[in-house]
Each structure stands twice: as C-alpha cells, then as structure tokens.
Amino acid sequence: MSAYSSVFPLSLQNEQSLKPPRHRHCAVTVHKLKNTADDSSQLTGAKCGMADFGLYSYQEEVVERALQGENVVIWLPTGGGKTRAAVYVAKRHLETAPQAKVVVLVNKVHLVDQHYTKEFKPRLGRNYTLVPVSGESEAKDFFGKVVQDSDVVICTAQILYNALTNAEETKHVELSDITLLIVDECHHTHKESAYNKIMRCYVVKKLRGEGPLPQILGLTASPGTGGAKTLEKAVEHVLQICANLDSAIVSTRNCAPELKEKVPRPKKTFDIVEDRPEDPFGNHLRAMMHAIHEYMNLPSDFPLRECGTQEYEADVVILEQRGVREDNRRLAQCALHLRKYNDALLVNDTLRMMDAYGSLDDFYATKSTAAIDGTDHFLVGLFHDNQADLRRLARDARYENPKMAKLESVLLKQFGPGVQSRGILFCKTRKSTHCLNDWVLTNRALQAAGIEADILTGAGNGITYMTQREQADTIGSFRQGTLNLLISTSVAEEGLDIPECNLVVRYGLLTNEIAQQQAIGRARAQDSQYSVVALKGGREERREITNEYLERLTAEAIAQVQGMGHREFRRKITDLQQQAVINRRVAESCEAEKRSRYSAASIQLLCRNCFKSVASGSDIKLIDNAHYVNVNPDFKKHYRVGVQVSLEKTFEDWEPGRIISCNNGNCKMDWGFELKYREIALLPNLAIRNFALETPDGRMTVKKWKNVLFTAENFSFAQYCQDNFPDLD
C-alpha cells in the first residue's frame, strides 16, 4: 500500500470545521464560492480551469480542499506532479484572494531556480510578478521589499525564517504579509529544521488568536513513520507532521487507477551476491587495527565491537572524545586512526580494494610530516611498514569485491551499443561517487556498452563537493542525453528535476523509507527497473525489506488519520501544537541555562590535536548570529595561514580569507579560516569541533558552537575599529 491506494481524506462536507481560524483570504474565498448567483457555475469554472491547466484527474482530486482555502498536505508519489498541482492552487489563489501574496518554500538552494524556471514562471509569469531568492542572490539583502513588491516569491526556508526574525525594515517579513505558503518536501517540517521554525511562529500566532495567517499547502511523497515500527506510533508521527503544518493530509482515492497508470512503479529486483570466500586485504587491515588496540592500552571498561561496522565507528568516536577529556593523547590519536582503518574496511566492503587502500594512503600522506610525539611515529610507522603488502593485496584480482561484478552485470542489462537508456546509481558518500565514476571510466565492458557517466553530489566547499553551476551543468547534460548515468549521493533522491530513468540502482546504502521511496520514484520510464545490489543477508538487504514494511505502515497510518472524525482530528492537532509550544519553551530555558553554566573567561580553548591552550572563551565574539571569531590580536601567533578559501556565493558583509591551522610545532590541525568583515576586520573564524574546551569541571568536546557551555558576546564593529584603529577618531 502507498499513496496510490490510500483512503480518501476527511469528508469534504466537514471541511469548514477543519479550517485554521482567522485566515484573511480563506473566508473571502469560501464566501465567493458560496454566495455567487450560480454556485455550480463557479465550481465548474474552476474545474475547467484545471483541465485547461493540464492537470490529471488525480491531481484535481487532491487540490479540491486547498482550492476552498483549507490547510492541506498533498501526498502523492515522486513523479506524481505535486508541484504542478501547487502551481494551479497558487494560480487560483492569486485570482480569487484579495491582496494575494504567495511564498513557495524549498529546502535546497538548487530547487529555487528549478521551481521558478520549470513550473511557476512558465505558468504564472505572464500575469504575475515572480522572484526567486536564495542565499546566493542579492535579493536576500532586501527580502522584505521583494515580498512587498512581488506576487510570488520562491525561496529557501532559511531566507524566510531569517526575514521573520530580522528587525531591519528592508529585510523583515511578517506571516501576515503572506496569504498562501507552499511548503515543498514538507516532511522535513520537524525538529529544528527551518521549515519547523517558521511553522512554530505560525502555530504560536494561531494559538494566541493573532492573524491574519497564510493558508498552508504542503507537498510530500512520504511523511514516513519517524522511526516508528508500530501503527500506533506511526499514526502519532503523521499527526505530529499535520500539527506542525496545521494541515490535514489528502491523497487520491477515486482516481487511484489513473495515478498508477501515469506514475508506474518500476520492477524491483534484489541483486544479491555471496560474500567473497577470502579477504586477505581486509584481514590485513584488521590485524593492523589489533596492533593499534594493543599499543593504545584499550580501557578494560570499554570493549570495542566488530571491526568494519558502523557500531565500531561509533565506539572509536567515543574513545577519541574520552582521550581528549582525560588528556590522553595516545588514546585520542589511536582512536582517530582506527576510524580511518574502519572507513577503509567499509570501503572494501562496498567498492574496490584499491579504493580502500587509496583512502588510507591519502590520509597518511598528510600525517607523515605532522608527527608530534611517539604516538604519531608509531601510527605512521605502522602504515608505512605495511604499505607495500596492502598495495600488493589490493591489486590481487582474485579477491576483488563481488558486489562490483554484480553491479557491472546490472548495468550491462540496461545499457548497450545503440540502446537508449538512462540510469542513476545511488551510493552513500561523495568519496564513493568518485570511486565508482573512476571504475566506470576504466571498465572496458561498461565503456563498450556506451555508458557516459558523471557524478552528482551536494553543493558545498571542498574538493569532493560540487558547485551549484557544476550541479546544473551535470543535470543539463543528463537531460540532453550527453550523459546517461548519474552516480549520485542522496542529493538526486529528492526534488531535482531529473528525466525519467530506465534504471535506478541502490548500492551500499542504509537509509530510511522516505529516501527509498524518493529513489524508486526516479525510475519512471515504462518498464523501468529498481535494483538493490547487496550482500546476501547483509544490512542493506535487511534495511530494504524493512523499508518496504515501513512504506506500507506509512500508508496505513495516513489512512487512519484521514479516517478520523473532524473534531477528533482537530482536537489531537491542537493538543500536539500546545504541547510543542510548551516543549519549546522548556528547551529554550534549558539552553539558556546551559549557556550560562560557565563564564566565558573561565573557559580555555585547546587545539584538539596537540592539546595546547591557545585562547580564552572571552576572546570569542559572535558576528551576525552566525560566525564565532577570536578578536584577541595575540591569537595570531598561534596559527599559520594556508590557501585562500573560495566560495561560490557572496555575502553582504563578509568574505572568506585563508585557511588557518595550528602553529604548534608540526601540529597543523585545521582550525577554520580568516573572515574579512565589512572590508576592514580580518578575524579568525573558528570551527569549534577542532578544539577542546577546558572548563572549571574538566575538559570536554562539542561538535557545534550551540553546544558550548558559555555565552559569547556579540561582536561590536565600532568597538573593534576603536581598539584597532584609534587614529580614525
């Protein structure tokens, strides 16, 4: 069971009682429908508009309640045309609601331009003003003015949240400025996502009776079960998503056969392989790891789980943190190196042996000149002493990963000379995409089959990331047919406008049911195949089977929610919303208490690699609620500068400088980069994960600045200029 065969939502005759209160436009729209001279002609006109717009009957069915001003989440499978349906709702809203203002939220930057170019601009651009806004566009700097002057704004959720919380007039936006808020991929409206922060503002205003509030239209291929394994808990999760969005969830029932026809499910195959009978390369890695275990004096109260597993990785992460806390550099460094060996075992399980060897070789190439003490000499020496044996074993074709041969077989069944096929190969990491792309390029059989492959990963900074332009170029080449195989991380699972594929392969992946359904939805060509290449009885096979169960459980949970009486549903939603507000207040109180546990002056920052004390917490200031910088001019003696940081996008008040790293002997630990603020202040911007914190109660580590136990004061640009450039006065 899935979105194809769900139960029809709450009876339309009860829709009025389900509407969120005080929607400025909802009452007007319903009034128009109910008080015209001919109600039936008004509804018929809307129906004709749907047909002219090119909606299928199942899309018409799911937008009915939204057209009457109700808050709804549309649940349709990937490829079912959720965005097209949303454009139609936006069109009707702009035509009927006074002072209509539509904002479309997306959760990834590349979706801003995609929705603008592919869907909204072609269908609304002739009669309405549309503006796309992301963190890369200058329009974000006067977003309030953009919203004021536009009919439709398409932006990332973070842009809108920043505007809701920014007091500056040109940037500020109120929810009351918006009449229709469309939330794409709305299953992300949970926890601390930007979507949920926006909807918290909405819910608080709703519960206080403040208005007017925008109509909400959510779009999702699956809300998932939230990790629940029982129907009761899955229903709770779906209700929580509905509460977060203040919406009912709707899907098609009457037109389910048409949905199946227009959005066919691919043929699913489990392409299972037996484990390799011998693995001398992996065994050699394990022997080296045991040598490190002995050298590090592994604590007797901390038994490590099996090498080459995610559980082992979790163990050594904890060990590294313990080593830092206990001022035990041997324990901390050995744990870090063991994690790299474990990564190599995981690569060996999924990719080629040479890929696993290469990951270690690259790591130790940076460590050979950064030895600080005997621990470093032992760890680097151990690798160098075994390097030749590892390289020899990695090149022995007799022991190659059998999954690679199976993957080759799956690809060759779909590709061949003169065969027009398109495929996506999903894998876990950016590193994996590069390794698999290299494998395709050097595999004679795959090249003879005419496979033209390239990678598609998330945007960001660094060697293994792609820029937004590179993403767009790759997808463009795939759409035009220059490329016929994308080797992708999860970035291609959700939202991207990618052509119909004959083949989707999931390779070495452990993900939830939402990601699985998104991936399945990419195989939309007729007679397409969805392949799971996995080890017999392995984690990937078990997870895929579990996800199939969770997909059915999601549909059952949605059906149960849709079958609730309208008063019961609204009562549950209101209860969940009130509880969420209370929980948030408690969490904010706890966070404030945590941030005031220590004074900033009582905290010392230590390099996480060499443990040298380099700064006081009182040296740290917060710029624009985003960047933690060290304002003490004496801090410069503790770091060296490296290459210039290059970012694809630009920012209003700052630009990146050079990478900074620890200057204590051979340490060279990466600390962050210099930040040039307002073209004057050049300040070290610190990544707290690369430091340890010495507190009055002992040493600790944190991943993010929000987890530190002291409060950093806001940066004063005027004070900085006065302290550093007194002659300017």
N, C-alpha and C positions, 0 to 999 in steps of 0.2 A: 504494500500500500504506500502511496506517496501523494504528491499534490495532484496527480492525475485522477485519483479516485476518492477524494475526501468527501466528507459530509458537508452539505450546503450550510453556510453560516446562519446565524440567528435570523429568525423570521423578519422580513422587511416591514411587516406591519408593526413591529415593535421598535423600529429604528429611532423614533423620536426620543424615546426614553434613554437610548444609549448615547445620545449626542453629548459631548462635553459642554458644559454650560458656558454662556457668555461669549460665544463665537460671534463676532460682529457680523460676519458675512453669512454664516450658516442660517441664521434666522431669516435674512433677506432672501437667500436663495430658495429656501423652502417656501417662503411666502410667495415668491414668484411662481413656483410650481403649483401651489395650491389655490391661488386666487386670480389666475388669469381667466379670461372669458371661456377658454376651452382647455381644460387641464390635459386632455388626451392629445390635443394637437401639440402642446408644449413638449410632452414626453415623446411624441412621435418625431418631433423635430430633432430632439436630442439623439434619438435612435438613428435617424437619417444621417445626422452628423457623424455618428460612429461609423456608419457604412462608408460614407464619403471619405472618412479619415483612413480607412483601410484596416479597421480592427476586425479580428476574427470574433465569432460569437462567444467563445470562452473568455475573451478579453472584455467584451461588452458586459458579460455577466459579472465579472469581478469589479468593474468600476461603478456599478449601479449605485451602491450605497455612498461611495465617495462623491458622486455627482449630486447627491442630495445633502451634501455638507457634512457627512459623518466622518469621524476619525477612523480610518481603517488601515490595516496592514494587508497588502495584496501578496498572497502566497502562490507563486507559480514556479515551475521548474526553470532552470537555466535554459535560455533559448526560447522561453515562452512569451517574450515580448512585454515584460513588466515595464520597461522604460517607455515603450510606445504607448502603453495604456496610461502611464503617468503623464505623458505629454498631452494626451487627449483630455485628461482631467484638468490639467493646467489651462488648456485652451478654453474649455467650458467655464472654468472658474474666472478667467480673465474677461470672458464675455458677459458674465452674469453678476459677478460680485462688485459692488461699488468700491472704488479706490483699491482695486486688487493689486496685490504685491506677492509674487511667487518667488520663493527661495528654494533651490534644489541643493541638498547636501550630499556630498560624496565623501568616502573615507580614504581615497588615494588621489594624489595630485593628478596623475595622468587621466583620471576619469572626468576631471573638469572639462578639459578640451574635447574629450571623446563625446560626452553627452551634449555639449554645446554644438559641436560640428556635425555629429551624426544624427541627432534626434531633435533637439529643441530648436536650433537655428533654422533648419530646412522647413519646419512645420509652423513655426511661430514668428520667424524673423521678419516676414513681410509686414505684419501688422503691429508688432510689439518690439520694444527695446530690450535686448538681451545682452548680458555682460558676464563673461566667465572670469572668475577671480580665484587665484591660488597664491601660495606663498612666493611664487616666482614672478607674479605680476605686480606692477606698480599700483594697480587699483586697490590693493590691500591697504595702502597707506592712507586712503581716504574712503574707506569702505562704507562708512555711514552715508556719505554723499552719493556713492554709487547706488546703494539701495534706494535712496530717496529719488534718484533720477531715472531708475530703471523699472521695467515691468517684471522682468525675470532675471534673477541672479543665480548663477551656478557656481558653487564654491565648495572648498573643503570645510568639513565641520569645524576644524580648529579656527578657521578665519572667522566664522560666525561667533564662536564662543569667545574669541578674543574681543570681538566687537561688542558683545553683550556685557563684558566686564571692563571695557575701556571707557574712561570718563571723558576722553578728548572728543570734542563735538564732531569733528570730521570723520572720526573712526567709530563712534558709538552707534549702536543699533538697539532698539527695544523690540521685544517679541511682538508688541502691539503694532509695530510698523509692518509686520508680515501678515498676510491673510491666508496663504497656503504654504505649508512647509513640507517639502517632499524629501524623505529620508531614504536614500539608496542603500542597499545591503543593510537593512535596519536591524538584522540580528546582532549587529555589533553594538546595539544600544544596551550596554550593561557595564557594570563595574565602573572604572574610571576612564572610559572612552570619551572622546569629545562629544559624540552623539548623546551619551547619557548625561554629561554635564549640562548640555543645552536643555535636554528634556527635564532635568531636575529643576532648572529655572522655570520651565513651563509648569511643572506639577506644583511647585510651591505657589506660584501665582494662582493656579486653578483652585488649590485648597484654601487660599486666602480670599477667594472671590474676586481677584483682580482681573481685569480684562481691558480691552478685548484680547483674545488669544487666537493664534492661527489654527486653521484646520490642519490636521496631520495626515499625511499619506505615506505609509511605509511600504517598502518593496523588499522582498526576500525570496530566495529559492528554498531556504530552510532555516527555521529558528533553532533547530537542533533540540537536544534534550538537556543541554547544560551539564553533561556528565552523568545524568540520571540513568539508572538501569531498570527502574520500575515505572509503571504507568502513572502512579500517583505522583511521583517526583517529577516526571516529565510534564505532567499537567501543570504542576506548580511552576516549572520553568517557563512554559508557554504563557501562563497567566502573568508571570513577572515581566516578560517581554511586552505583553499587552499593556500592563500597568505602566511600565517605563515610557511607552509611546502613547499612553492614554487612548488606546485604539482597540477595536475589535479586529479579529483576523478573518479574512474572507478568501475563498478559493472557489474553483468551479466544480459544480456537480452536474447540472443539466447538460453542459457541453463537454463533459469529460472525454467522450469518444473523439470529438474534434481535436481536443488537446493532444491526445495520443497520436492522432494522425499527423498533426502539424509539427509536433515535437517528439519524434520517435526515440525510443530508448535504444541504445546500442546493444549489440550482442556482447555479453560479458564472458570472458574466459579467464580461468585461473591457469596461468602457465607456470607450473610448479617444477622445480628441479630438486634432485637429490644433493645432499651436501657432498663436497669433494672428499674422496676417500682418504687423502693425505694432504696435510697443510704444513709442510716444513717451514715455510716462511712465517706463518702465524705462530708456530711453536717456538721459533727462534725469538720472536718478539716477546712472547710470554716468559721465556727463560731470562731475557734481559730485564723484564719487569720484576721478576722474583729476586734478581740480584739487587735491584734498587730497594725492594722491600727489606732485604737483609741489611743493606747499608744504612737505611733511614731509621733503624730501630723502631719499627712499627709499634705503636702503643698497643699493649696487650688488651686494652678495653675497646679496641676499635678493629674488629675483623673486617677485612675487605671482601666484597663479593666477587663474583666471577669476572675475570679479565675479558675485555671485548664486549661489554654490555653497558647500557645506559645507567644501570644501577652502580656499576663500578665507577663510572664518571662522576655520579653524584657523591660517592664516597670520597674520592680524592679531592673534589672541590671543598668538601667539609674539612678534610685533612689540611689542605693549604691554609684555610682560614684559621684552623687551630694552631698551625705552626706560627702564623703571624701573631696571634693573640699571646702565645706562650714565648715569644721572642726566640723561637726555634727555627732558624733559617734553614737548617738541614731538612727538617720535616716539610717546611713550606715549599722549598725548591724541588725536592724529590716528588712531592705531590703534583706540582706543575708539570714536571717532565713525564710523570706517569700518565697524566691526562693526554699528553701528546702521543704516547705509545698506544693508549687506549683508542684514541682517534684513528691511529693507523690500523689497528685491528678492525675497527668498524668500517674503514675504507676497504680493507682487504676482504671483508665480508660482502661488500657491495660492488666494488669496482675492480680494476686490475691490481695485481700485486705491485707493479711499478708505480701506480698512483699512491699506494700506501707508503712505499719506500720514499717516493718523492716528497710526501708531506713531512716526513721526518728529516729528510735531507735539507729541505728548505728551513726547517726550524733550527737545526744545529748549525746552519751556515751563519745565522745571526748570533749564535751563542759562543762560537769559538773565540771571538775577540772580546767577550764581555764577562770573562771569569773574574770573580771577586775573591773567592776563598776555595778551600779544599773540596767543598761540596760541588761547586761548578766544575772543578778539574776532574772529579770522579765521573760526573754525569756526561760531560763532553767526551772524556776519555773512553767511557763505556761504549758510546755510539761509534767513535772512530775505530776502536778495536774490533767492532763487529760489522763495520760498514761494508767491507768487501764481501763478507758472507751474505749479508742481507741483499746486496745488489745481485749477487750470483743467483740466490734462490728466487728473487723476484723476476728474474729473466727466464726461469725454467718453465717452459710452456706446459709441461706435464701436470703442473699443479695449479694451473690458472683457474680463476673463479668460474664455475659452471653457469652462474647466472648470466655472465656476459655472452656465452654461446646461446643460451635460451633467448636473450634479448635480441641477438642477431637474427635468430630464426623468426621471431615475432615480426621484426621489421621487414624481413625479406618476403614474408607472406603478403604484405601490403604494398611494398614498393618493388618496382622492376622497370627495365627499359621500356619507355613508351607508356607506362602506367601513370595516370593522373591521380595521385594520392596526396593527402595532407595529413600530418600527424603531429601530436605533441607528446613528448617524453617528459613526464614529471619525475623529478628526483628531489632529494632532501635539501642539499646545500648548494651555495654558489660554487664552492670548490668542485662539487660533483658535476655541475653543468659543464665546467671547463674540461674536466677529465673525460666525460662522455663525448663531448664535442671533438676532442682530440682523437678519441677512439674511432668515432665515425669517419673522421677525415683520413685516418691511416688504415682503415679496414677496407681491403680490396673488394670484398663481396658487396659491402654497402655502397661503395663508390660506383661499382659496376651496375648496381641497381638504380643509380641516378639520384641518390639521396643528397640533397643540398641542405645542410643543417647549420643552425646558429643558435647561440644561447639567448635566453631571455630571463633576466633576474631583476630584482627590485632596484629602484634608483637609490643612490647614495654616494658616498665618497670613499675612495679606495680603489685598489687595483681590481678587485673582484666585483665591484658594483658597476652598474650601468648608469649613464646619464639619461635624463628624460628624452633627449634627442636621439640617443642610441636606441632606447626602447621604441620610440616612434618609427625609426628607420627600419628596425628589425621586423616589427609588426607589419609595416608597409610592404616590405619585401615578401613576407609570408602571404599577405593578402594578394599581391600581384602574381605570385607563383614563382618568383625568383628563388625563394626558399620553400622547401616542402616539409621540413621537420624542425620544430622548435624544441630545444632542450631547455626545460624551464623549471624554476622553483615554483612555489605556490603562487607567485605573482600572477600567473596566467590562469589560475583556477577561478578567479572571481572578478567579474566586472569588465575585463578587457574585451574590446570589440575584435574578436578573432574569428576568421571564417570557419565555416563548417569543416570538421575533420572526419576522415575515414577511420583514423586510429588514435586512440588515447592510451598511453602506457603509464602505469604507476609502477615506479621502480625504487625499491628500498625506502618506502615511505610508511611512517606511522602517524596518521592524522585522524581527526575526528570525522563524524558522519557528515558534517557540513562541507568540509573540504572534499570529501569523497563525492558527494552529490554534485558539487560545482565542477569537479573534474569530469564526471560522467556526462555532464551537460555540454562539454566541449565536443563530444563525438556525436554530431548532429546530422551528418551526411547519411543518406539512405544506406542501409546495410552496413553501418559502421561497427567498429569493434572497440571494446574497452577491455584492456588486458592488464592483469595483475601478475607481474613476474616476481616470484617469491620462492623462498626455500620451503621445502615440504615440512609442514608442522611448525614453521618459523613464526616469528612475531608479526611479520607483515601479513601473512595469510590469515592468522587468527584475528588480527585487527580488522581486516577487510570483512570477514564474516561477521564480526561484532558490529561493524558499521551498518551492514545490511539489516541487522536486527534493530539497531537504533533508528534507522530511516523509517522502518515500519512503526516503531514506537512513537516517533515524532508525529507521524500521520494520525495515529490513534489518539495521541494527546490533543492534537489540534481539533480532531473531530469531537472529542469530549468537551473541549472548551466551547466550540461552536454550538454544541447541543445544549449548553446551559440556558436556563431562563434568563431573560434580560436583567431582571432585578438581582438575581444571584450573581451574575457576571459582574454587574456594575458594583455591587457591594464588595465582592472579592477584590476588584481592581482598586477601589477606594481604600480598602483596608491595607493593601500592599503599598499603595502610594503613601499613606500616612506613616506606615512603619518604615518605609525607605527614608522619609524626611527625618524621622527620629534617629534612625541609624546613622544618617549622615552627620547630624548634629553631634552625636556621641563620638563618631570617628574624628570630626574636626576638633573636638575638645581634647581627645587623646593625642592627636597630632600636635596640637598647641602645647600640651603638657610635655610631650616628648621633646619638642624643640626647645623647651626652656629647662631641660634637665641639668644642663651644664652651661656655664658662661663661656662665651667664645674664647676668652683669654685663658681659660683653664684647659683648652684643647691644643694638642700639638699634632701637626701633620707629619707623618714619616713616609719616606719612599717605601713602597710595598716590596721592592726587590732587595734593597740593601739595608733597610730599616734606619737610615739616617734621618734625624729630625731636621726638617727644612722650613717649617712655617708654624705660626700660631693661628688658631682659629680666628683671632681678632684681626688678622691680616686679610681675611676673606670678606669680600663685599659682593652684593648681588646686583647685577645690571639688568634692568628691564624685566625683572622677574624670571630671567632665563639663564643668565651666564654668571657663574661663580668665578671671580677673578681675585688675584692676590695684588693688593695695592702697595705692599711694602717694597720700596725700591731696592732694599738689601736682598730680596729674594732672587735677583738676577744672578748672583754669584753661585746659586745652587743649580742652575740649569744651563744647558747648551742648546743652541738653536740648530735646526736642520733645514729641510727643504721647505719651500713655500707651499702652504695649503691652498688647493684650488677647489673652489666650489662652483657648481653650475649656476646657482641662483645668486642674486644680490640682495642686500638687506639695507634698510633705510638708514640706520645709524652706525653700522659697523661692517667691517670686512676682516677676513682672516689674515693672519700673518704667517709666521713659520712654526713648524713643529718644535716643541720643546721636550727635552729629556734630562734625566738626572745627570749631574756633572760630578758625582762622587766616584772618582777612580774610573773603573771600567763598567760601572753600573748601566748607564744608557737606558734606563727604564723610561718608557714613553709617559709623559705627564699631561699632554694636551697640546695646545697651540696658543700663540700670541693672538690677541684680539685688538684690532685698532678701532677705537670708539670715537665717533664724531671727528675723525681725521686728526685727532690730537693725542688721545690717551692710548698708549701701547701697553697692554696688560696681559699677563699670562692667564689664560682661561684653562682651568684645571679639571681633569676627569677624576672624580673622587674615587672611582674603582681602582685607580692605580696608586692609592695612598692607604696607609693605615692611620687610625686615629688613636692617639694616646689620651685617654680620659682619666679623671681622678679615680675611677673604679677599674682601670685596666685598659688593655688595648682591644680594638675592635676594627672590623672592616664593614663597608657598606657598598652597595652597587651604585646607588644614586644619591644625589645630594639631598633629596627629600627625606632620606632615612637618617641623616646625621642628627645628633642629639644636642645641637646648639643652634642658635638663630644667627644667621649672617645679616648684618645691617645692609640696607640699600646703599648702593653706590651714589655718591654725590659728585656729579661732574664739576660743579662750581668749586667744591672743596678741593677736588683733585687739581684743578687749574691753579687755585690759590696756593696749594702746597708745593706744586712743581714748577709753576711759572709766576713767581711773585712779582716780577718786573712788569707783568701785563697790567697790573693795577695802576 
